[in-house]
């Protein structure tokens, strides 16, 4: 499969807008490890090979455990994730699959005790951003290096 186009070159202003989202996420109080778990999980759901490869590598560089990375798609069935991480992963899955369940009250109830108003807003922005990057990468067939 060949890359269709280099979206970084074809519309620098569009990418600048996406980078603006990332800059806000980077300034948030969300832990770096949590951010990478969210990025990886959304990328798995969307089937974005480029993003899965990148965020797995970034998580490892940040000190993430291989066992957790290997089981993130089955986070509900493992003891490896904190309650805050579980809440973030549930929120991520629900927002990524928003057309399926419209973020049910159970997911809100699970996430709410673990995040301040600002954090849950920033977490939502993070999910929006990674879903956007996934769509760019999938649409234009960006391949892992």
Order of alpha helices (4+ residues) and beta strands (2+ residues): alpha-alpha-alpha-alpha-alpha-alpha-alpha-alpha-alpha
